[in-house]
Structure formats: structure tokens, C-alpha cells
Amino acid sequence: MSADLRTQKRLERLRQQADALLELTQAINRNVSDDALFALYQRCLETMGVGKLALFCRDEDEDTWGCMIEWGYPTRLPQLKNAAEVLSGKAHAIVDGDTAVEFDLAIPVEHNGEVIAYVVMGDREEGRGMSPSIRYVRFITTLTNVLVVALRNRALTAQRIQMAGLERELALAGEMQTMLLPAVLPNDQHRSFSARYRPHHHVGGDYYDAVLLPDGRMAIAMADVSGKGMPAAFLMSNFQAHLHAHLERDDNNIEDLVRSLNERVFSSAGGERFITLFLAIHNPRTRSIQYVNCGHNPPLFVPAKGVGTFLGEGCPGLGMLDDLPEVGAGHLKVEEESVLVCFTDGLVEQENTGGEAYGEFRLQKLVEAERAIGTEALNTAIIVDWEQHRGVADPADDTALLTVRFA
């Protein structure tokens, strides 16, 4: 072959490679589908005579290497657990059960010092002259790098968009959830309140409330919805509206109210989510509390003198069952200077760096020791003690605290 003819063929190969790169990058810029990009990649290389090729890319979530596209091999190539070990071995074969698929060449494709893909190649038929896989190995590596990096960037962009949407959703849900909490608690001559709320990240599912009833009694509620985000916030918003509508009536039977709330939560969530609730109604004339605990962390009741107790009498969480089989109501005598501390699981389940939970026992001992101070000071003492226990450990969940002192 003359020098001029060799030069002409070389220039033709370079033009063909340049055209392939241009076509692929233009397709990437047009944001064509992944399948269309793989089809274009295959067509470009088959035109150059590459008869066998398989492209393995890493799935970072599964920590495996999947075959994204292959042609010319007699069988479907399996997913690889350790691509470097399989493809750099002397056997030059991918083994899947009783089947061994041979290949001629495996090339790692790197980006920023990281292997992001492997190109496994061979010739469909042995022929004379240099194999296209060898002749075009540098170009194949370059073309593969452009394709795989583009696909990774596309996936990262989609992930960022999804995360941004999720962040916005959580922020909106947080705003909605904050609006459900009372701006001012109804302190009066019979009761004084203090509350603290600390959401975990953007949004929590915790809710507390105190509602003065038409007959002078006071409803005290602490609740927590399962899950996060807008679905949880909407469910809690619906629950709050239904609770308030019932409390505005004169015929407030606590067992009937809990059953009605359960029906509403189950109807709204279809059993996919649930709400834990502690609901108490304080009657200042009889100096008593009637309460139902619907699967919630039992609040701590500490009398003016003596040992505190946790209030667990009740039923399962709301929305877990379409019909509550039984609703048990608890009753307490409430003397002057008694204290009720309601909280969510973020308080007592918070662990320190040693994996030890804050726990109910520590809370009880603190409240019993500090029962004489005001509700705001008592909440501060609880949070300070909780923070000392937590140390540098991250908060595990939302933390809500509602303390009531009875006069």
C-alpha cells in the first residue's frame, strides 16, 4: 500500500471518529434518552468493525457492575460483583454458572482517577490484519468516557432536582406543621402551660394543643404522626381540624371522640399512616382528669407530693385499625400544684454517643426533684438535662414538650 493511500485511510478513520464523537455529543446536548444514546454508541462502533463489545457500569447504590449494553456475545452477560477481579484475570472469561463467556480485551475507563466503566471487547470472527478492537482502542475508550460521564452527570442532575424538590416539600410541610401549633397557650386560674418544640431537620410530625371547652373544662393533647413530608403534614392538619370541631361541641365523651378520630385518620390515610395521641380533659370543678392514650409515649404525672406515674391507659394508635375494639379511659385526681409533662419520642428515646437513651426514669427523677418551679423553668431544666445527656450525638427525632401545672 502506497504512503498516499495509507495517509488517506488514516484521515478517513480520523474523520469517521470525529463524526462519531460529534454525533454522540450532539445527542447528549439534545438530552435524548439513555436507550437512544446506547443505540448510537453501538452503531458508531459497529460501523468501525467492532463485532463484540459489552459495557459494564457501576451501580453505586448496589455496589455492583451491570452490563448496560452488549452485542456479539452468545449469551446475556451477568452482573458483576467485582469487575476488576473478573475482568483483569488471566482467564479472559466471564463465568456465570456453567457458562463461560470469553473475551479478548477488557479496558477500564477512568474519570477523575476513578474507574467508572469497563469495556469488554472481542472480534466476532477471527480475520487477517489488526483487530478493530485493538486499532480503535484509544478512540473506544474516549467515546465510552464521553458516554458514561454524560450519563452519570444526567443521573446526578436528576438526583439534585429531586433533592431540591424534596427539600422544598419538607420546608413547606414544616411551615404547615408549625402553623398547627398554638401561638398562645390558654393559661388561666386553673392551669398554667409551657411548651417547647424542636423539629428534626425541616419538618416533624409532632403536635400539641390545649383547648378550652364550652363548659370550662380543658382538653390537653399531644400527638405524633408517622412519616414525614407533605402527606404527614396534611394528615395532621386534617386531624387537628377534626379534633377542634369535636371539642367545640357540648357533648364531649372522650371515648366517642377517640373512636371518631380513629375513623377519620383511617379514612384519610387508608392504614398507610397512623397518629399516636394522648388526650386528657381536665375538669377544675371536680379536680380530675380523664384521659386516653392512643399508642403515644405515656406522659408523666407528678403530684404535689409523692412519686410520679406514667399515663398509659388507652388503645392502639389512631388509623392502625378501621375500628377500635376497645377504648380504655384513665382517671386521675388532680390536686393543687400537680404537674403533667407530655412529650414525644424524640425526648426519651434520644441516645448519647454511648447508645444510652435519655429514658423515662431520668425524666421522672428530674421532674420530681424540680416539681415546685414554674412550667417554663421546668421545661428549661428538662431541655438542659436532655442536651447534657445528648452531648455531641445528633438529635434522633422531633422533640415536643408540653408541661401543665394545675392550680
ZIVENRA-V983183 format. One line per field, one symbol per residue. phi: phi as a letter, one per 20 degrees, with the letter a starting at -180 (. if undefined). Layout:
BEGIN
phi=???
END
This chain:
BEGIN
phi=.ffffffffffffffffffffffffffffemffgffffffgffffffenfecbcddceeffelcddeebbbnefbfeffdecffffedffflbdecmedcdebebcdfddblmdfdacddcadfcfbenffgfefdgfffffffgffffffffffffffffffffffffffffffffffffffceefbfdbcdbccbcfemebcdebcabcfegenfcecccbbefncnfgfffffffffffffffffeeeeefffffffffffffffdmnecbcebdcccedffelbcdbcdemegffddcfgcoefbeedfrbfgfnfcfbffbcedeccedegmfcdddbdffeeefeefenefgnffffffffffdfeefffffffffffffffffmeffgeafccbcdcded
END
